[in-house]
Amino acid sequence: MNTDNLPKKGLEGLKAHFKDDLISGFSVSLIALPLCLGIAIASGVPPLAGLITAIVGGVICSRISGSFVTISGPAAGLIVITLGAAETMGGAGAEMAYGGYPHALGAILIGGLIMALFGVLKVGKVGDYFPSAAVHGMLAAIGIIIIIKQFFPAIGAPSPKGEILEVATEMPHALTEMNLYALGIALVSLAVLIIHPILKNKVIKMIPAPMWVLIFTIPMAAIMGTENLAMVEMPHNLFGEGGFQLPSFAKIGESAFWVAVTGFALVSAIESLLSAKAVDSLDPYKRNSNLDKDLIAMGAGSSLAAAIGGLPMISEIVRSSANINNGAKTQWANFFHGMFLLIYLLIGVVVIEMIPIAALSAMLVFTGFRLASPKEFKHMYQIGLMELEIFIVTLVAVLATDLIIGIAIGILFKYVLLLFKGTKVKELFKSNYGIEVKNNVKTIRLKGSQIFSNYLSLKKKLDSGTGKYNEIVLDFSEATFVDHTVMEHLEDYARIAKMKGKEVHITNIEALNPVSDHPLAARNKKAKAHSYPHLNKRALQVLSFANQWNYRFENRTDELDQWEFYHLSIRRKLIAAEHLVKLWDDNIGYEMADVTTQTGAMSTEDMDKVTVLKIVGLPKVPKFYLQQRGFIDNIQKVFDNEEVAFKELPEFQKQYSVHTDGDHKEVKQFLNAETIQFLAKEKHLFLSGNGNDLLVHLQDKLLNEKEMEALLSIAKKLVGTLTKNEVLFI
């Protein structure tokens, strides 16, 4: 990777990327404001607590964080622990006068110190230990708990106390006590949150969905009468009653206090590690966070926030994903997000108190649904039946017990399944392999089962190998089983190594049969092999197109690095390239594929599929991307230093925006006179150059046979213009 193109750090980064980070920080603060308030209220503590954590995380912890574009603050995933701590140590919520709040702060403070200690002891690598299905099961259970708990304030009904399954049985009865005003606000809020992602209007998209909720519901509350609704209450003197709160350690001798401490330390650490790693995969610059340093920052931040009344802090995935999508370059975006929240707190209390609690509860119900949506169950099933079983067992265990016991049960259940499938006891924690070095190439011959809990020992060998050799070969010919978590880790490891100029090759993996069609499914030598090729309905459609024109067809490729283009991999993660159609014409290669990409991560994860066409063999393809200009591009043009200016062609520049982080002159030479004229006639064309090949696509969807034929025709015409020698300007 060329480090010269990476965003600068420290004060140099502030100067170089001030505009990008300021704009993103402001946008993220609009998302954070209602979420911080809602998370605090749902946690049974004053609304101020959520803002304290986000402000401390942004303004202070961003300066010591080990990550690059994550946003620090309170998280919905910790609502369950905070609420439980407050309830068991004195009472949660305004109706109980926040009796357990000071004691919960004491537990948060100690839990934060333990979390920071994890970082000092360099246990960040333990994030690789937890099986994906168990973690997703835990998050889904948290989502269900949030939905159940927030259902009552969303409809304006009294919130019952008790275990979560007992509370769930009270939901039908709550309908008889609901407040129709609150219900109306909740329904409007949910409608906004559901419709906003679907809308294509870029002006509407400029304002985050949570802020649109407030734009609609604040006037609604005023019309209905705030006396008929539960409203957010904020202190008007931060140093007076209801303001900053000191922690209490009066309950330090009770078991409930230490249960809370354990929960805060472990779950905060797990969520923060997973979020930081997920955000790294979405970072346009593919930087890798220092996970140990991030643990220290989040742990210290939690303790500092708790010292004045704040919630536990993590690197939060929803706001971090939004930060990336808004074009943030450095941790200064996190800083600005915190500063904007501080400004809102100092001068915007009057407006904050106009927010109905039903709207905030509806947002959290929506967040809970995303954590536990049917798509999560479907996704686990697509990966493999074993993953689905672990997911469901963990989910049920968390609901029946608590977070820590629940995820422990999920992990133990996976061990039982692995032993049942033939994994040896000695392989549970230590990877079995042999090593051979020849011609400066290190080959690691894997044997037996490669699973989540022995991956750390394998990773240690990989790290030592990439430190000494430029090429590592992982030979799976003697392996008998590889689980999904290891497949995920190895895919990420190979991708990151390549960006560092190293090569990690996976060989003989085909000797193990995948347990499903998912590209990262577990592989088992004993599993029943699919009849090859295993073609689904879409694959048969593309195969029909290929046969019709006598083109070559491939069902899938593992060479995802060959599809690294701006539109596919920037702020996205490449998951699969399938249903390939290949042909050569006049020494130019055309490769069409259905590419699956992931935007967001964990609770914000979305999968997109698009048919694209790659052109191979063109000379001197620069790194750039071209797309139809929209309203947002016209605004960003004022701030963006990377846009290639075509002032000589105002009509073309009005229709298209062209960007590069390389030489503008090379891009202008590549887009010659005839190409410019050709593009001016096309209304919906996207182009990306990665320095070697050119990517072309028309729409963000899977194309039918007629549309694939049209795309290929356009690509051939485009090649005809690009191979002309006429250059319009230099």
N, C-alpha and C positions, 0 to 999 in steps of 0.2 A: 504494500500500500504506500502511495506517495503521501508522506506526512505533511508535505508542503501545502496540500489542499485542505488539511484538517483545520477546523475553527481554532482560533487562538484561545489561550487560557488566561485567567487572571485579569488584570487591568487592561492588557493588550486585547483580550477578548471583548471586554466591555466597550472599548473604543471601536474595534473592528465590526462588531455585530450588534451595536447598540439598538439600531432600528428594528432588526428582526426580533431580538429578544424582548424589547419593550412592547412591541405589538402583540407577540405571543403571550407575554406575561399578563397584559391587560385582558386579553381574551380568556385566558385560563382563570383569571380572578373572577370573571363573570360566572364561570361554571362553579368555581369553588365556593363563592359566597353562600348560595342557597344550600349546597351540599354540606358545608361545614356546620351551618345552623341546624340542618335536619339531622345529621349524624349525632350532634350533641344532644338534641332533644330526645332522639330515639335511645340514646345511651342513659337517659335519666339524669342528666346534668344540665346546668344552665347553657343556653345557646352560645354565650360568650366563650365557653370552653373550646368549642370547635374552631373559632376564629383565632384564639390564642395559639393553638397548635399550628395552624397554617401560617400565621405571621412569624412565629419563631422558626418554623421550618424553612420558610422562604428567605427571611431577612438574615438569619444567623447560620442555620445549618447548610444552606446552599454554599456558604463560603468554605466549608470543610468536608463537603460530601465527596464520595468516591465515584459518583456517577456524573453524567454529562447533561442529560436533558430530562431527568426525572423531576417530578414535582412532589415536595414533601408536605405532609399534612395528615389529618385524621382520615380513617378509612372505615367504610361500612362493615368490613370484615371483623372489626374489633368491637362493634356495637354489643354483640352478645356477651363478651367478657366484661366490658365496662358496666353494662346494665346489671349483669349478675353480681358483680362486685358491689355495686351501690345498693342493690336490693338486700343482699345478705349482711351488709355492714351498717344498716341504719335507715335504709329507705331510698327509693329512686323517684325522681320527678318532682315537679312543683307541689303536687298534692301531698307529698311526704316531706316538704320543706327541704328537699335535697339532703336529707339526713346522712346518707351514706357517701355523699360526694367527697368530703374531705378525706375520709378513710380510703376511698378508691384512689384519690390523688397520691396518697402515701404508697399504695401498692404500685401505681404507675411509675412513680419516681424510682423505687427500688428495681422494678422490672426493667426500666430504661438503663439503669447502671449495669444490670446483668447482661442486657443486650449489647451494650458497649463493650463489656468484658469479652463477649463472644468474638467481637471484632479484633480486640487486642490479642486474643488467643488464636486468631486466624482460622476460625471455623466457618468462614464464608463458603468454602468449598462443600460444606455439608448440604448446601442447597441442592446439590446434584443427587443427594441420597434419596430424597422422598419420591416415591413412585407417582407418576403423573395422575393416574386414575384416583389414587387416594386423596391427593391434593384437590382435584376437581370435585371429588365427592364431599370433602370438607367445605369447599366454597359453595357447593349447591345446597348443603344443609344450612349454612349461614344464610343463604338467600331465602330459603323456606322460612327460617326463623324470623328474618326481617319482614317478610310478607305478612306472617301471622301477627307479629307484634304491632306493625304499622297499619294493619287493616282497621283497627279500632279508632285511632286518632284521625285516620283518613276519612272515616264516615261520621266523625264527631261523637262516637260512643265511648263510654267509660272503659278504661283498659283494665282487664282482670289480672290478678296476680296468680302465680303458680308456675309449674313446669310447662314447657312449651306445648306438649301434647294435651295437657289439661286446658291451656289457654285456647288451643285450636278448637276444642269442643264448644267453646263459648261464642264462636263466630256467628252461628245461626241466630242465637239469642240477641246478639248485638244489633242485628238488623231491625229489631223491634224498638231499639233505643237510639237509632241513628238521627243525626242532625241533617236535614235535607240541604241546608245551606253548605255545610261541610262536604256532603256528598257531591253536590254540584261542582264545587271547586276541585275536588279530587278527580272527578270524571273529566273535567276540562283539562286539568294538568296531565292526566294520562293520555288524553287525545293528542295534546301538543307533543308529548314525548314520543308517541308512536308515529305521528305523521311527519315530524320534522326530518328524520333520516330519509324518508321516502321522497320528499320534495327535491326538485332539481334547481330551483331558483337560487342563484348564488347570492343575491341580496339578502334573502331570508337566512341562508346558511351562514352569513357573516355573524349573526347573533346566535350564540349557543342555545340549545333547547331549554336548559334550566332557566336562562334569563327570559326566554319567551314565556315560560310558565309564570314568572313573576309579572311580566308585562300584562298578561291576561288576568291573573288572579288578584292582583292588588286592587285594580279598579272594581272587580267583581265583589271583593270583600267590602269595599267602601259603599257600593250600591246596596248590598245586602244588609249592611250594618255590622260594624266590627263587634258590637255588643252581642251579636248572635253567633259569634265564632270565637274559637280559641286562637289568639294571636301571639306572635313572637314577642317576648318581653326582654328588653335589654337594659342594663344599668346606664344611667346618665352620668355617673361618676365612677370611673374605673377603680378609684381607690376608696370608694365608699361601700355601702351595703349593696350586695349583689355584684360587686366588681371582682377584682382579683381575689383569689382564695388560696390560703396557705394549706399545704397538706397536713394530715393528722396521722400520727403513728400510734394512736391509742389502742388500735386493734392488732398491733404487731404480734401479740402473743396468741392470736386466734388462728385456727386452721383456715378459715375463710379468707383471711388476709393473704396467706401464702399460696393458697389455690389461685387467687387473683394474680399474685406476683408471677407465678409460674406461667399462667395463661398469657399475661402481657408480654413476658420475655420471649416465650417460645413462638407464639402465634405471630407476634409483631416481627420477629426475626425471619420466620418462614415466609410471611407475606412480602416483606421488604426484599428479601433475596429473590423471590420469584418475580416480583414486579421489576426489579432492576435488570434481571436477565432477559425478561420479556421485552422491556423497552430497548435494551441493547440490540435485539434482533430487528427492531423497527427503525433504529437510528440510521438516517441516510448516510452517515459517515462510518457506520459499522464499528464504532468505538466500543471498547470493552470496559465496563465499570470495575473499579477496585471494590469488590464486594465486602472485604473486611473493613475498609475505610468507611464504606457506606453504613455498615452496621454500627460502627463507632459514632458516626454522625447522627444516625436516627436514634440510637440509644441515648446519647447525650442530649439530643433535642427533646426526646420524650421526658427525660428527667427535668430539664430546664423548663419545659412547658408546664409540667405537673407542679413545679415549685410555685407557679403563680395561677394555677387553676386550669391547666390545659389537659387535653386528651392525649393518649399515646400516639406516637408519630411513626409513619412508615413512608417509603417511596410508593406513592399511590398510583395505581395503573390507569384509572379513568382520566385523571387530569394530566398524567404523563403522556398518554396517547394523544390527547388533544393538543398538548404542547408541541409534540412532534409534527402533527398535522398542520399546526399554525406556523411552522417554519422556524422554531427555536433552534439556536445553534449551540448555546452554552448554558451553564447553571445560572447565568445572570437572568434568564427568563424566570427561573424559580424565585430569584431575589425580587424581581419586579412584581411578580404575582403576590408575594408577601407584602411588599410596600403598598400596592393598590388596596389590598385587604385592610391594611392599617389605616389608610386614608378613609376607606368606607366606615371603619369603626369609629374614627375620630370625628367625622363630619356627617355621617349618613345614618346615625342611629334612628332618627325620626322615620326615615324611609324603611329601614329594616323592621321597625315595629308595625309597619303596614302589611307585613307578610302573614297570611293565614297559615297556621300550622298544618291544616289539611293539605295544602299544596306541597309542603315539605315532606309530609308523610307519603303522599302519592309518588313523589320522586323516589323515595326509598323503596316503596313497593315495586316500582319499575326497575330499580337497581337490583332488588332481590329476585325479581323474575328473570332478569338477564343472567344472574348467577345460577339459577335453577331451571332455566327454560327447557322445553322439550328438545331443543337443538343440542343441548349438552348430552342428554341421554342418547340421542341419535348419533352424535359424534363419537361417543364412547363405543357404541355398538358397531359403528363403521370401522373403528380401529381393531376391534376384536371382542369376542364374547368374554374373555378373561378380564379385559379392561372394564367392561360394563358391570361384571359381577363385583369387582373390587370397588368401583364407583358407587354402586347401590349399597353394598355392605357398609362402606364408610359413611355414606349419607344417613342411613338408618341408625348406625351406631352413634353418630354425633347427636341426632335428634333424641335418642333414647338415653344418652349419658351426658357428655360434654365434649368440647372440641378436642382436648388433649387425649382423653380416653378413646374418643371416636376415631381419630386418625391413627392411633396406636392399634386399634382393632383392625382397621383397614390394612395397615402394613402387615400385621400378623396373619391376616387372611390371605394376603398375597404370598407370604412365605409358605403357607399350607398348600396353596395351588401349585407353587413352584416345586415343592417336594413331591407332590402328587404327579407332576409332569416329568419327574426324573432328575431334578436338580439334586446334586449331592450336598450333604450338610457342610462339607469343607469348602464348597463353592459359594456359600451364601455371602461371605464377607471378603473373600479373596479370589481375584480373577486367576484362572488357570491359563497359562500361556508359555510359549517358548520364544526365544529371541535369536535372530540371525542377522549379522551385518555383512554385506557384500557390496563392493563397488560404491561405497558411501551411501548405501540405501539400507535402512533399518527395517527388517521384516518382523512383525509380531504375529506369531502363529497362535491364534486363539483356540482354546480347547474347552469342551464341556459347555456349561451354562454361563452366559454373560448377562448379568441381571443388575437391577438398580443399585443393590447394596454392595456389589463388588466392583462397580464401575470406578469408584475412587482410586482403587489400586491400579486399574488399567489406565486411568487418566494420568496418574503419576508417571507411568512408563512413557505415555504419549508425550507428556510435557518434557521429560528428559530427552526423548528422541528428537523432537522438533527443535530443541535447543542446540543439538549437535549436528543434525543431518537435515538436508533440504527436502528429503523424500522419505516418507514412512509408508509402509505397506501393512495393512491389516488383513491377514489371511484367515478366512473363516472355514477353511476346508475341514478342520477337525472339531469345529464347534457343533453343539447339538441343539442349543436354544439361545435366542437373543430376545430380550423383552423389549417392549415398546419404548420404555424410558431410555434404554441404552441406544436404541435406534435414533431417537430424538437427539440425544447428546452427541452421538458420533456425527450425525448430519451437521449439527451446529459446529462441532469441533473442526471438521474438514473445511467448512465454509470460512471460518475465522482463520485457520491456518493458511488457506490460499491467499487471503487478503494480506497476510504477513510474508508472502513470498515462499511459503512452504507447501509441499504437496502431501496430502494424506489420501492414499488409495485404498478402497475397500474391495477386496477380491474374494471370489468363490462364495459370496453371500447367496448366490443363486442355488447353492447346494442345500440351503435351508428353505423350506416352504413357508411363504407368508400365510398367516392365519386369516387374513382378509385382503380386500383389494386396496386398502389404505397404503400409501407409499411408505409409511413409517410403522407399519404393523409389525407385531412380534413375529419372529421366524422360528420354526420348529422343524427339526429334521424328521420327527415322527408324524407331523401333521399331514393330512391328506393333500396331495398336490392337486391344484386346479388343472383342468384340461387346458392346454396352452394353444393359442392365446385365449385368455379369459376375457371375453368382450361383452360389455354392457350395451344397452340400447344406443347410447351416444356413440360408442366406438363402432358399432355396426353401421351407423349412419355415415360416419366419416370414411369407413372402409368402403362403403358403396360408392362414395364420391371418388375415392382414390382409384378403385377398379374401373370406374366409368371412363377415366382419363388415362388409365395405365400408369398411375403414379405409385411410388413406393409408400407403404403404410407401416408404421410402428405403433404399437399400443402405448408404449411409455418409454421415457428416457430418464436415466439417473444423473445425466450430466446437466444439472440445473444451473451450474455456473455459466453455461453457454447461453443462458436466457436472462442474464443480468443486464437489464436495461432500465432506464429511469422509470418508465410507466409501469414496470412490473416489480421492481425491487426497492425503489426509494420510498421510504415510509411504509413499506410493505415487506412481507416475508414470503419468498417463493416456496410453495409447498409441493407442486407437481407440474410436470409438462407431459401431457398425454395426447393420444390420438394424433400422431404426427403424420403429415403428408409431405413427401419429399420429391423434388425433381430438379434436374439441371437443364439449363437452356443457355446456349452460347457462353459456356464457362461461368455462368452465374447460378448459384444454388438458391432454391426457394424452399423454405421449411415452414409449414403451417402447423400450429399446435394449439390445443386447449390448455391454457395455463391457469393454475389455481394459485391465488395469492391470499395472504392473510393480512387484514388490517386490524390494528388494535391487538389486545392480548387479554387472556383470562376473561373478566366480565365484559370487556369491550370487544371481544374477538368477533370478527366477521370474515367469512370466506367469500371470495369473488372468483368467478370463472369468466375468462375472456378468450376469444379466438384471435390469435395474432399470427403475423407472418414475418419470418426472419429472412433477410437477403444476405447471402454469403458470397464473397469473392469480389466485392467492390473495392477499388483502390482508395486508400487514405480516407477512411470514414472517421470523422472527428467525434468527440464526445459532446452530444448536445441532445436537446429534445425540442420538438415543435408541436404546438397544439393550437386549436382554435381559441382566439382571444375572447375572454368574457369580461364582465364588469369588474370582477376582482382583479384581473390582470391589469386593467387600466389604473386601478388604485395602487397596486403593488409596484407598478412601473416607476412610480415616484421614488420608491425606496430600494428597488432591486438593482444591484450593481452587476448582475450576471446576465441580464437580458442583452441579446445581440440587437443593436439598433440598425434598422433598415430605413433610415431617414430618406434615402433616395427613392424609396418605394412606399409612400404613405398608405396606399390602398392595401398593399400586402401586409404592412405592419399593423394596419387597422384590423385585418382579418386574423392574423396569426401572431402568436408570441413565440420567440425562439430564445432558448436559454442555454448557456454553457458555463462551466467553470474552467474552461480551457481558453485557447486562442480564438478570439472572435474572427480574426482574419481567415483562419482555416475553415470555419463554418461558412463564411461568405463565399469562399472559393468553392466549397463543396456544393452549396446551393446555387448552381449556375443560372444563367438567364432563362434557359428553357424549363428548368425545374421550377423556378419562381412562377413562370407563366402557367405551368401545369398545376401547381399547388393553388394558384389563385382561382382555378376553376373547380377545385374540390372543396366541399363545404364541411366535411366532418373527418378530416384526415389527421392521424397522429403519427409522428415519426420520432424515433429515438436512435441515436448512434452511441455505441459503447466503446468506440475506438477501433473496433474490428469489423463488426457487422451492423446492419441497419434493420430496425424493427418497424413494421407498418401495421396499424390496425385502424378500424373504422369506428366501431362502437364497443362499449364495455359490456359485451354479452357473448354468448356462444352463437356462432353463425350457422345458418342452415346451408344446404348444398348450393343453392343459388347465390347466397351471399358469399360463400367461400370462393365460388367461381369468379364473382365480381372483384373480391379482394385480390385474387391472384392476377386478374387482368390489370387492375390498377397498379399492382407492384411491378409488373412487366413494363408498363408504360412509364412508370417512374424511373426504372432502371435505364430505359431508353433515353430519358432526359439527362440523367446523372452522368452518362458516359459520353455526353457531348463535351467538346473542348471549349465552347464559348463561355467566357467568364464575364458577368455583368459589371462587377466592380471588385476592387481589392481594398 
